[in-house]
């Protein structure tokens, strides 16, 4: 008999929300473009728009739920989807900045990394870690309660897209110190969101009652592709 931290059905549901279609990559690309424009113009509304557009949370949730459910390969696949989307956003931010330079919309002589909005996203601080903690906890509870909302995704994107785009712009400007700071912040936020998600799942153990009832009745959860992945 297996004691489940997360019921298989819930894990499969979360994994099914991870999309690798053109829409996911298109929205991540657009998010990176908006973030670049936001930093170049020091515009908070545009940065908020970049975070609203980004569908960054489903892959993050899939990593936490897959690990808690015992599906490491599924977690790895979700991470690849996340990294692919974030990489596109970063590339889009660099290309957008370059286009602004070559068209003289933004002078190539201007100091791109002097903007206060960007400066806040190239340093790891307690405020950024707190945002990642809130994103991980709120997102996980929302998935468990089937009350996912666009605002939950925005909270997750707050921790990812700005840091990645800020690091990209700093690298483009040749400021490797700030670039490293932005990418370190991005990595820390990803780890914190996943870790907090796991802690919430271990504390709540969603689906445990259903699994226990099923086992008590002598049933076994049928073998699925996800289960095969776990046993591999």
C-alpha positions as a printed NumPy array, in Angstrom:
array([[  0.   ,   0.   ,   0.   ],
       [  1.322,   3.436,  -0.944],
       [  0.747,   6.575,   1.094],
       [  0.429,   9.441,  -1.351],
       [  1.479,  12.997,  -0.606],
       [ -0.395,  14.049,  -3.725],
       [ -3.08 ,  11.951,  -5.362],
       [ -2.12 ,  10.701,  -8.828],
       [ -5.204,  12.227, -10.402],
       [ -4.264,  15.677,  -9.107],
       [ -0.688,  15.291, -10.342],
       [ -1.907,  14.306, -13.808],
       [ -4.284,  17.276, -13.828],
       [ -1.471,  19.705, -12.997],
       [  0.839,  18.157, -15.585],
       [ -1.875,  18.441, -18.231],
       [ -1.91 ,  22.214, -17.671],
       [  1.675,  22.472, -18.916],
       [  1.427,  23.462, -22.556],
       [  4.225,  23.362, -25.1  ],
       [  2.219,  24.808, -27.957],
       [  2.834,  27.983, -29.923],
       [  0.623,  30.006, -27.555],
       [  2.863,  29.328, -24.543],
       [  6.051,  30.289, -26.335],
       [  4.384,  33.257, -28.036],
       [  3.156,  34.688, -24.734],
       [  6.544,  34.162, -23.08 ],
       [  8.218,  35.947, -25.997],
       [  5.772,  38.846, -25.799],
       [  6.323,  39.013, -22.056],
       [ 10.06 ,  39.417, -22.565],
       [  9.488,  42.155, -25.131],
       [  7.162,  44.056, -22.807],
       [  9.577,  43.695, -19.903],
       [ 12.396,  45.145, -22.006],
       [ 10.286,  48.143, -23.025],
       [  9.243,  48.582, -19.388],
       [ 12.848,  48.739, -18.209],
       [ 13.942,  50.999, -21.063],
       [ 11.145,  53.466, -20.328],
       [ 11.101,  52.892, -16.56 ],
       [  7.388,  52.08 , -16.814],
       [  5.765,  50.113, -14.005],
       [  2.455,  49.626, -15.921],
       [  4.319,  48.02 , -18.822],
       [  6.198,  45.736, -16.439],
       [  2.883,  44.686, -14.908],
       [  1.64 ,  43.958, -18.416],
       [  4.66 ,  41.746, -19.033],
       [  3.859,  39.754, -15.905],
       [  0.18 ,  39.399, -16.793],
       [  1.02 ,  38.048, -20.238],
       [  3.528,  35.426, -19.049],
       [  2.079,  31.897, -18.533],
       [  4.976,  31.021, -16.229],
       [  3.196,  29.326, -13.328],
       [  1.882,  26.007, -14.766],
       [  5.383,  24.545, -15.354],
       [  6.487,  25.647, -11.881],
       [  3.45 ,  24.016, -10.294],
       [  4.056,  20.853, -12.307],
       [  7.58 ,  20.569, -10.896],
       [  6.399,  20.743,  -7.274],
       [  3.454,  18.404,  -7.792],
       [  5.507,  15.908,  -9.82 ],
       [  8.229,  15.714,  -7.174],
       [  5.649,  15.344,  -4.385],
       [  3.854,  12.669,  -6.389],
       [  7.039,  10.734,  -7.081],
       [  7.426,  11.514, -10.779],
       [ 10.962,  12.915, -11.169],
       [ 11.025,  12.596, -14.945],
       [  7.81 ,  14.592, -15.23 ],
       [  9.365,  17.246, -13.012],
       [ 12.364,  17.352, -15.319],
       [ 10.165,  17.789, -18.372],
       [  8.25 ,  20.617, -16.715],
       [ 11.54 ,  22.332, -15.884],
       [ 12.604,  22.072, -19.522],
       [  9.347,  23.719, -20.588],
       [  9.871,  26.483, -18.026],
       [ 13.493,  27.066, -19.033],
       [ 12.529,  27.105, -22.703],
       [  9.901,  29.768, -22.09 ],
       [ 12.139,  31.888, -19.876],
       [ 14.985,  31.614, -22.391],
       [ 12.696,  32.901, -25.132],
       [ 11.62 ,  35.797, -22.913],
       [ 15.263,  36.676, -22.254],
       [ 16.174,  36.505, -25.949],
       [ 13.126,  38.622, -26.81 ],
       [ 14.208,  41.23 , -24.257],
       [ 17.69 ,  41.447, -25.787],
       [ 16.378,  41.637, -29.365],
       [ 13.877,  44.333, -28.395],
       [ 16.604,  46.395, -26.745],
       [ 18.84 ,  45.993, -29.794],
       [ 16.032,  47.11 , -32.111],
       [ 15.429,  50.179, -29.958],
       [ 19.131,  50.996, -30.236],
       [ 19.557,  50.525, -33.993],
       [ 16.427,  52.543, -34.721],
       [ 17.55 ,  55.305, -32.328],
       [ 14.352,  55.04 , -30.321],
       [ 16.74 ,  54.642, -27.406],
       [ 20.167,  56.162, -27.953],
       [ 22.949,  53.593, -28.007],
       [ 24.936,  55.978, -25.815],
       [ 22.321,  55.96 , -23.054],
       [ 22.956,  54.058, -19.851],
       [ 20.412,  51.251, -20.068],
       [ 21.123,  49.902, -16.596],
       [ 20.724,  53.197, -14.754],
       [ 16.936,  52.901, -14.572],
       [ 15.62 ,  52.513, -10.989],
       [ 13.099,  49.897, -12.114],
       [ 15.861,  47.681, -13.48 ],
       [ 18.176,  48.277, -10.542],
       [ 15.615,  46.734,  -8.193],
       [ 15.606,  43.5  , -10.214],
       [ 19.308,  42.723, -10.259],
       [ 19.753,  42.207,  -6.515],
       [ 18.514,  39.385,  -4.333],
       [ 16.761,  40.843,  -1.3  ],
       [ 14.208,  39.823,   1.278],
       [ 11.437,  41.528,  -0.683],
       [ 12.142,  39.377,  -3.745],
       [ 12.353,  36.19 ,  -1.692],
       [  9.08 ,  37.073,   0.032],
       [  7.428,  37.545,  -3.366],
       [  8.635,  34.087,  -4.412],
       [  7.387,  32.552,  -1.141],
       [  3.955,  34.113,  -1.648],
       [  3.895,  32.945,  -5.268],
       [  4.762,  29.371,  -4.328],
       [  2.265,  29.161,  -1.462],
       [ -0.623,  30.961,  -3.157],
       [ -0.178,  29.133,  -6.417],
       [ -0.047,  25.694,  -4.802],
       [ -3.132,  26.297,  -2.664],
       [ -4.988,  27.673,  -5.691],
       [ -4.197,  24.542,  -7.705],
       [ -5.27 ,  22.271,  -4.85 ],
       [ -8.554,  24.14 ,  -4.441],
       [ -9.083,  24.306,  -8.222],
       [ -9.299,  28.079,  -7.92 ],
       [ -6.559,  29.073, -10.304],
       [ -6.765,  32.683, -11.334],
       [ -4.771,  34.848, -13.685],
       [ -3.59 ,  36.856, -10.681],
       [ -1.834,  33.778,  -9.263],
       [  0.151,  33.509, -12.469],
       [  1.02 ,  37.182, -12.219],
       [  2.481,  36.647,  -8.738],
       [  4.685,  33.866, -10.114],
       [  5.702,  35.961, -13.114],
       [  6.706,  38.773, -10.736],
       [  9.486,  36.506,  -9.519],
       [ 10.665,  35.366, -12.957],
       [ 10.195,  37.637, -15.958],
       [ 11.52 ,  40.933, -14.478],
       [ 14.666,  39.285, -13.101],
       [ 15.397,  37.447, -16.342],
       [ 14.778,  40.493, -18.52 ],
       [ 16.807,  42.755, -16.216],
       [ 19.721,  40.338, -16.328],
       [ 19.457,  40.2  , -20.11 ],
       [ 19.499,  43.988, -20.503],
       [ 22.461,  44.289, -18.151],
       [ 24.355,  41.641, -20.127],
       [ 23.533,  43.437, -23.385],
       [ 24.928,  46.642, -21.879],
       [ 28.123,  44.88 , -20.824],
       [ 27.414,  45.173, -17.103],
       [ 28.226,  41.603, -16.148],
       [ 27.87 ,  42.271, -12.426],
       [ 24.261,  43.368, -12.726],
       [ 23.596,  40.646, -15.3  ],
       [ 24.802,  38.012, -12.865],
       [ 22.656,  39.573, -10.158],
       [ 19.543,  39.362, -12.316],
       [ 20.142,  35.745, -13.301],
       [ 20.975,  34.739,  -9.724],
       [ 17.727,  36.354,  -8.589],
       [ 15.88 ,  34.421, -11.297],
       [ 17.417,  31.11 , -10.176],
       [ 16.751,  31.815,  -6.491],
       [ 13.124,  32.694,  -7.19 ],
       [ 12.572,  29.517,  -9.209],
       [ 14.045,  27.389,  -6.419],
       [ 12.04 ,  29.183,  -3.719],
       [  8.723,  28.847,  -5.58 ],
       [  9.291,  25.118,  -6.151],
       [ 10.496,  24.512,  -2.58 ],
       [  7.596,  26.4  ,  -1.   ],
       [  5.189,  24.528,  -3.246],
       [  6.643,  21.243,  -2.005],
       [  6.391,  22.333,   1.634],
       [  2.736,  23.275,   1.176],
       [  2.007,  19.92 ,  -0.46 ],
       [  3.742,  17.989,   2.321],
       [  1.808,  19.98 ,   4.93 ],
       [ -1.6  ,  19.686,   3.265],
       [ -1.108,  16.278,   1.569],
       [ -3.928,  16.829,  -0.949],
       [ -5.701,  13.671,  -2.009],
       [ -4.34 ,  11.65 ,   0.912],
       [ -7.83 ,  10.908,   2.209],
       [ -8.982,   9.748,  -1.211],
       [ -5.939,   7.534,  -1.622],
       [ -6.36 ,   6.022,   1.857],
       [-10.032,   5.305,   1.202],
       [ -9.191,   3.722,  -2.128],
       [ -6.542,   1.472,  -0.561],
       [ -8.886,   0.525,   2.315],
       [-11.425,  -0.643,  -0.224],
       [ -8.809,  -2.916,  -1.74 ],
       [ -8.344,  -0.891,  -4.884],
       [ -5.171,   0.179,  -6.57 ],
       [ -4.635,   3.156,  -8.739],
       [ -4.325,   1.953, -12.281],
       [ -1.029,   2.096, -14.085],
       [ -0.694,   5.237, -16.134],
       [  2.036,   6.808, -18.191],
       [  2.804,   8.992, -15.185],
       [  3.116,   5.952, -12.914],
       [  5.359,   4.276, -15.432],
       [  7.479,   7.395, -15.358],
       [  7.742,   7.208, -11.575],
       [  8.702,   3.546, -11.595],
       [ 11.275,   4.006, -14.371]])
